[in-house]
Amino acid sequence: MMQTKNLLRALACLSLTSNTAFAAKIELIVDYPYPDVFNQVHAEIAKRFTEKFPDYTVKFRAPTPEYEEATQQALRHAVTKQLADVSYQGLNRQRVFVDRNIAVELTPFINAEKDWAKSGYSPALLSLGQVNGKQVGIGFSLSTPIVYYNMDLLSKAGVKADALPKTWDEIIAIADKSRKANPGTNGLHYDWEITGNWLWQAMVFSKGGTMLNADETKVAFNDKIGQESIAQMGRMVENDTMQNLRFKDATQLFVTGKLAVLSSSTSRLSSIAEQIGDKFKMVTGYFPIYGEQGKVPAGGNVAMMFTKDPERQKAAWEYIKFATGPEGATIMTKGTGYFPANTLPIDDPAKLKGYYDANPNQYTAVKQMPWLTGWYAFPGENGLKITDVINDRLQTVFDKSAQPQPALEAMAQDVQNLLK
């Protein structure tokens, strides 16, 4: 009888231990945008993470095509109480989640780390994940706007890779020369539609301008700098240097050797280079900067924590650190055209040291870091609508249905109304 009791007691303990172990297994729910860029990257990071943390698993939701959809999906999930534990959101969409008390502030987790100062997150890079003084995101993948050049076409127009143009008017001029030297080809495409307003901000910021005034009550992008910026876009299409094409169609022309110049995000680089293969020589160049006040907006996304459950927060924090840390950053950099928001892997021979020497086109964006500024997030409930308005008004410039200055005036009025 005593032996039976002891056996039952042992089995009960074993069952309790098993249940405890099972309970410790946390499945993190993670969502992210841009599957064509990030599917393989996130899968590899999750695989490495779960190998290091066997008590955690990662389940991805179906990715959204762009940042705007990612934000809208998360806002819907907040209403239905289906928020992901960790969500990758565009740099300019963090503010939405702070305003709605969805984002979890990460400062307490950072303060609890013993050697955070040595973990490769510089103050400048961390600032990209800060909203209203709160650390709500940790940079995952960063980008800047750059310019892609087909040197096979441009060399016939007398352009050399070590003497690339420094202004947009110079870029337009060489694109026109290329069209004349290479009949049947196109000159230029400016990816204005990416995320609705990123390359509008880039054009304005590169000349030292701003989106709104200091207290964010009035549109500022319609000043002298904004007027020159919209006029610059008008000059791109004025003489058909740039055609009214969607980015997908323009990219197809570029990768098949029929477009001389393409300006877009460095995030497109890996995909574009893979499609080009050895068909022609491509080089990348700086996004034109004007004067000492000129800047380029950081693009890309941050990892944000949405779960409010303490146990899930522990797991989510470990995942965020891993994905944005040296190992995750190396996987991300080699698998995309983005650059990391962590400085450690760049000087590590086992990770990225020497990588940029072998991939100079990818290093262009990194070299633009001294001119990096934040991707502006419009305030208030209408932040997403403002992006749509800017996108729609820019469309009228590039399809020539409106002249640049009236388009700017209409854009400014529309945005001002939404600010109210």
C-alpha positions in Angstrom: 0.0 0.0 0.0 2.8 2.4 0.9 4.6 1.6 -2.4 1.4 2.4 -4.3 1.0 5.8 -2.5 4.7 6.6 -3.2 4.2 5.7 -6.9 1.1 7.9 -7.1 2.9 10.7 -5.4 5.8 10.4 -7.8 3.4 10.3 -10.8 1.7 13.4 -9.5 5.0 15.3 -9.2 6.0 14.2 -12.7 2.7 15.4 -14.1 3.0 18.7 -12.3 6.6 19.1 -13.6 5.4 18.3 -17.1 2.6 20.8 -16.9 4.9 23.5 -15.6 7.3 22.8 -18.5 4.5 22.9 -21.0 3.2 26.2 -19.5 6.6 27.7 -19.9 6.5 27.2 -23.6 5.3 30.5 -25.0 4.3 30.9 -28.6 5.0 34.5 -29.6 2.7 36.0 -32.2 4.6 38.3 -34.6 3.5 40.3 -37.6 5.5 42.2 -40.2 5.1 43.9 -43.7 6.8 43.5 -47.1 6.8 39.7 -47.5 8.8 39.8 -50.7 11.7 41.4 -48.8 11.4 39.9 -45.4 9.8 36.4 -45.5 13.1 34.5 -45.6 14.8 36.9 -43.2 12.2 36.5 -40.5 12.0 32.8 -40.9 15.7 32.4 -40.4 15.8 34.8 -37.4 12.9 32.9 -35.8 14.7 29.6 -36.4 17.9 30.8 -34.8 16.0 32.4 -31.9 14.1 29.2 -31.0 17.3 27.2 -31.1 18.7 29.6 -28.5 15.5 29.8 -26.5 13.8 26.4 -26.7 11.0 27.5 -24.3 9.8 30.0 -26.9 8.3 29.5 -30.4 7.4 32.1 -33.0 4.2 32.1 -35.0 4.0 34.7 -37.9 0.7 36.1 -39.1 0.2 36.5 -42.8 2.4 39.6 -43.6 0.9 42.8 -45.0 2.2 44.2 -48.3 3.2 47.7 -47.0 3.6 49.8 -43.8 0.2 51.4 -44.1 -1.6 48.1 -44.2 0.5 46.9 -41.3 -0.7 49.8 -39.2 -4.3 49.5 -40.2 -4.3 45.8 -39.4 -2.8 46.4 -36.0 -5.4 49.0 -35.2 -8.1 46.6 -36.1 -6.5 43.9 -33.9 -6.4 46.4 -31.0 -10.2 46.7 -31.3 -10.8 42.9 -31.5 -8.1 42.2 -28.8 -6.0 40.2 -31.2 -2.8 42.2 -31.2 0.5 40.5 -32.0 3.0 40.3 -29.2 5.7 41.8 -31.4 4.9 43.9 -34.4 7.2 45.4 -37.0 6.0 48.9 -38.0 7.3 51.6 -40.2 9.3 54.3 -38.5 6.7 56.9 -39.2 3.8 54.8 -37.8 5.0 54.4 -34.2 3.3 57.6 -33.2 -0.2 56.1 -33.9 0.4 53.3 -31.4 1.7 55.7 -28.7 -1.3 58.0 -29.2 -3.7 55.1 -28.7 -1.8 53.6 -25.7 -1.1 50.4 -27.7 2.7 50.5 -27.7 4.6 49.2 -24.6 7.4 51.5 -23.5 10.7 49.6 -23.6 12.7 51.8 -21.3 12.1 49.6 -18.2 13.4 46.6 -20.1 16.5 48.5 -21.3 17.2 49.7 -17.8 17.1 46.1 -16.5 19.9 45.1 -18.9 23.3 44.9 -17.2 25.4 45.8 -20.2 23.1 47.6 -22.5 25.7 50.3 -23.2 27.8 47.6 -24.8 25.0 46.0 -26.8 25.5 48.1 -30.0 22.4 50.4 -29.8 23.8 53.9 -30.2 21.7 56.9 -28.9 21.3 58.2 -32.5 19.9 54.8 -33.7 17.8 54.4 -30.6 16.2 57.8 -31.2 14.6 56.5 -34.3 12.3 54.4 -32.0 11.4 57.2 -29.7 8.1 59.1 -29.7 7.4 62.0 -27.3 10.4 60.9 -25.2 9.3 57.3 -24.9 11.3 54.4 -26.3 8.6 52.4 -28.0 10.6 50.7 -30.8 14.0 49.2 -31.5 15.3 49.6 -35.0 15.3 46.4 -37.1 16.0 47.4 -40.7 17.0 50.9 -41.8 17.2 52.5 -45.2 17.8 55.8 -47.0 16.7 56.9 -50.4 19.5 56.4 -53.0 19.9 56.5 -56.7 20.5 53.5 -58.9 22.5 54.0 -62.2 22.8 51.7 -65.3 26.4 52.4 -66.2 26.2 50.5 -69.5 23.6 53.0 -70.7 25.2 56.1 -69.0 28.7 55.4 -70.2 27.5 55.9 -73.7 26.4 59.3 -72.7 29.8 60.1 -71.3 29.0 59.5 -67.6 31.6 57.8 -65.3 30.9 55.9 -62.2 33.4 57.9 -60.2 31.8 61.2 -61.2 28.1 60.7 -60.6 25.8 63.8 -60.6 25.2 65.7 -57.3 21.9 67.5 -58.1 18.6 66.5 -59.5 19.0 68.8 -62.5 22.3 67.1 -63.3 20.6 63.7 -62.9 17.8 64.8 -65.3 20.4 66.0 -67.7 22.3 62.7 -67.8 19.1 60.7 -68.1 18.2 62.8 -71.2 21.6 62.3 -72.7 21.3 58.6 -72.1 17.9 58.5 -73.9 19.6 60.2 -76.9 22.6 57.9 -76.8 20.4 54.7 -76.4 17.3 55.0 -78.6 14.3 53.0 -77.3 15.3 53.4 -73.6 13.9 55.5 -70.8 15.7 58.1 -68.8 14.5 58.4 -65.1 12.1 57.1 -62.6 11.6 58.7 -59.1 9.8 56.3 -56.8 7.5 59.0 -55.4 4.7 56.6 -54.5 6.7 54.5 -52.0 4.7 54.6 -48.7 2.8 57.6 -50.0 5.1 60.4 -48.8 8.6 59.2 -47.9 10.2 60.6 -51.1 8.2 63.8 -50.8 9.8 64.2 -47.3 13.2 63.2 -48.8 13.0 65.9 -51.4 11.9 68.6 -48.9 14.4 67.5 -46.2 17.3 67.3 -48.6 16.9 71.1 -49.1 16.6 71.8 -45.4 12.8 72.0 -45.2 10.2 70.6 -42.8 6.7 69.2 -43.0 5.0 71.3 -40.3 5.9 74.2 -38.1 7.4 73.7 -34.7 4.2 73.2 -32.7 2.7 71.1 -35.5 -0.3 73.3 -36.1 0.5 74.6 -39.6 1.7 73.1 -42.8 5.3 74.2 -43.6 6.1 72.2 -46.7 4.5 74.9 -48.9 7.2 77.5 -48.2 10.0 78.4 -50.6 11.8 75.1 -50.1 8.5 73.1 -50.7 7.8 75.2 -53.9 11.3 74.3 -55.2 10.8 70.7 -54.3 7.5 70.3 -56.2 9.0 72.2 -59.1 11.9 69.8 -59.1 9.4 66.9 -59.4 7.7 68.7 -62.2 11.0 69.1 -64.1 11.4 65.3 -64.0 8.3 64.8 -66.2 8.4 68.1 -68.1 10.1 66.7 -71.2 9.2 63.1 -70.7 12.5 62.3 -69.0 10.3 60.4 -66.6 7.2 58.5 -67.7 4.0 58.1 -65.7 4.8 54.5 -64.6 4.1 52.5 -61.5 7.2 51.4 -59.6 6.8 47.8 -60.6 6.8 48.7 -64.3 9.7 51.1 -63.9 11.7 48.5 -62.1 11.1 46.0 -64.8 12.5 48.5 -67.3 15.5 49.1 -65.1 16.4 45.4 -64.5 16.1 44.6 -68.2 18.5 47.4 -69.1 16.0 49.9 -70.5 16.0 52.6 -67.9 19.1 54.7 -67.1 18.3 56.1 -63.6 16.1 54.8 -60.8 15.7 56.5 -57.4 14.2 54.5 -54.6 15.0 53.0 -51.2 18.1 51.0 -50.6 15.7 48.4 -49.3 15.1 47.4 -53.0 18.8 46.8 -53.6 19.1 43.0 -53.1 16.0 42.3 -55.2 17.1 44.6 -58.0 20.7 43.3 -58.0 19.4 39.7 -58.1 17.2 40.5 -61.1 19.9 42.3 -63.0 22.5 39.5 -62.5 25.3 40.1 -65.0 23.1 41.9 -67.6 24.8 45.2 -67.0 26.9 47.1 -64.5 24.8 48.9 -61.8 26.2 51.4 -59.3 24.4 53.3 -56.5 24.9 56.9 -55.6 23.9 59.4 -52.9 20.5 61.0 -52.8 21.2 64.6 -53.7 21.7 66.8 -50.6 21.6 70.6 -50.8 23.5 72.8 -48.3 24.5 72.2 -44.6 20.9 71.8 -43.5 20.1 69.1 -46.0 19.0 65.7 -44.6 17.6 62.4 -45.8 14.8 60.6 -43.9 15.5 57.2 -42.4 13.2 54.6 -43.8 12.6 51.1 -42.5 10.9 49.6 -39.5 11.2 49.0 -35.8 10.2 46.1 -33.6 7.5 47.1 -31.2 6.0 45.3 -28.2 2.2 45.2 -27.9 1.6 42.5 -25.4 0.7 43.7 -21.9 1.0 40.2 -20.3 4.2 40.2 -18.1 5.3 36.7 -19.0 4.8 37.2 -22.7 6.6 40.6 -22.4 9.7 38.7 -21.1 9.6 36.5 -24.2 8.9 39.4 -26.5 11.8 41.4 -25.2 14.2 38.5 -25.7 12.9 38.1 -29.3 13.3 41.9 -30.0 16.8 41.9 -28.6 17.7 38.9 -30.7 16.1 40.1 -33.9 17.7 43.6 -33.7 21.0 42.5 -32.1 24.1 41.3 -33.9 22.9 37.9 -35.1 19.5 39.1 -36.3 21.0 42.3 -37.8 23.5 40.2 -39.8 20.8 37.9 -41.2 18.7 41.0 -42.1 21.5 42.9 -43.8 22.7 40.0 -45.9 19.2 39.1 -46.9 18.0 42.6 -47.9 19.3 46.0 -49.0 18.7 47.6 -45.5 21.4 48.4 -43.0 21.3 47.4 -39.3 20.3 49.6 -36.4 23.0 47.9 -34.4 26.7 48.8 -34.6 28.3 45.6 -33.3 28.1 43.4 -36.5 29.8 45.9 -38.7 33.2 45.4 -37.1 32.8 41.7 -36.3 34.7 39.5 -38.8 32.2 36.7 -38.2 29.3 38.9 -39.2 29.5 42.0 -41.4 33.2 43.2 -41.3 34.4 43.1 -44.9 30.8 42.6 -46.2 30.5 46.2 -47.4 33.9 46.0 -49.0 32.5 43.2 -51.2 29.2 45.0 -51.6 29.9 48.7 -52.2 26.4 49.4 -53.7 24.9 48.4 -50.3 27.4 50.7 -48.4 26.0 53.8 -50.1 23.1 54.1 -47.7 25.4 53.5 -44.7 27.6 56.4 -45.8 24.6 58.7 -45.8 24.1 58.2 -42.1 25.7 61.6 -41.2 22.7 63.2 -43.0 20.1 60.9 -41.4 16.9 62.4 -39.9 13.7 60.9 -38.7 10.8 59.9 -41.0 8.2 62.4 -40.0 4.9 61.1 -38.5 2.0 63.5 -39.0 0.1 64.0 -35.7 -3.5 63.3 -34.7 -6.2 60.9 -35.8 -5.8 61.8 -39.4 -2.1 60.8 -39.8 -2.9 58.0 -42.2 -5.3 60.2 -44.2 -2.7 62.9 -44.6 -0.3 60.3 -46.2 -3.1 59.4 -48.7 -3.7 63.1 -49.5 0.0 63.7 -50.2 0.1 60.6 -52.4 -2.9 61.7 -54.4 -1.6 65.2 -55.0 1.8 64.0 -56.0 0.1 61.7 -58.5 -1.3 64.7 -60.3 2.2 66.1 -60.8 3.6 63.0 -62.2 0.7 62.2 -64.5 0.6 65.9 -65.6 -3.0 66.4 -64.7 -2.0 69.4 -62.6 0.8 71.9 -62.6 3.3 71.5 -59.7 2.5 74.8 -57.8 -1.3 74.4 -57.9 -0.8 70.8 -56.8 1.3 71.9 -53.9 -1.3 74.5 -52.8 -4.1 71.9 -52.9 -1.9 69.4 -51.0 -1.1 72.0 -48.3 -4.8 73.0 -47.9 -5.9 69.4 -47.7 -3.3 68.6 -45.1 -4.1 71.8 -43.1 -7.8 70.8 -43.0 -6.9 67.4 -41.7 -4.7 68.9 -39.0 -7.7 70.8 -37.7 
